[in-house]
Amino acid sequence: MVTNLFLASGVFWILTYILLIKRGFEDQTYGMPLVALCANISWEFIFSFLHPHQPPQLQVNIVWFFLDVIILFEFLKFGQSELRYLPKKLFFPIFLLTLVVSFFCVLFITYEFHDWSGAYTAFGQNLMMSILFIDMLVKRNALRGQSIFIALFKMMGTLLASFGFYLS
């Protein structure tokens, strides 16, 4: 039952990513805030390639990673026009710094707590992501890059993962 909860959670997160990508291209913007994106792609890289989970979670992680690469492409393509307050010459250095810091935060937390499942970092960054999504919505004052289905699928994915960890 626990495996099925995690798989269902993975499917809802895959749907979330697909809808973020679709909406991002439609609205010509990115749908995932920079810090959340960098933390996500770092987690998925670490638990796909450095400390891989067992199948079928490994395959889900790899799918998430490649979907996040597309979301990353959207951020790099549309981010400068969205973040007008940021000088253009600082856009890529800030992105790279955020990615490196996120990667090492996820990695060091994993080592510090011997959390080879990635649960601590996953739930921590999920909470951060929820706050950042709301912050992005408020700052944009529009649903650009977002939809109610993205929010619902994200919520369902998180809820099922939470039940799975509770039961395991």
Disulfide bonds with the S-S distance in Angstrom:
none
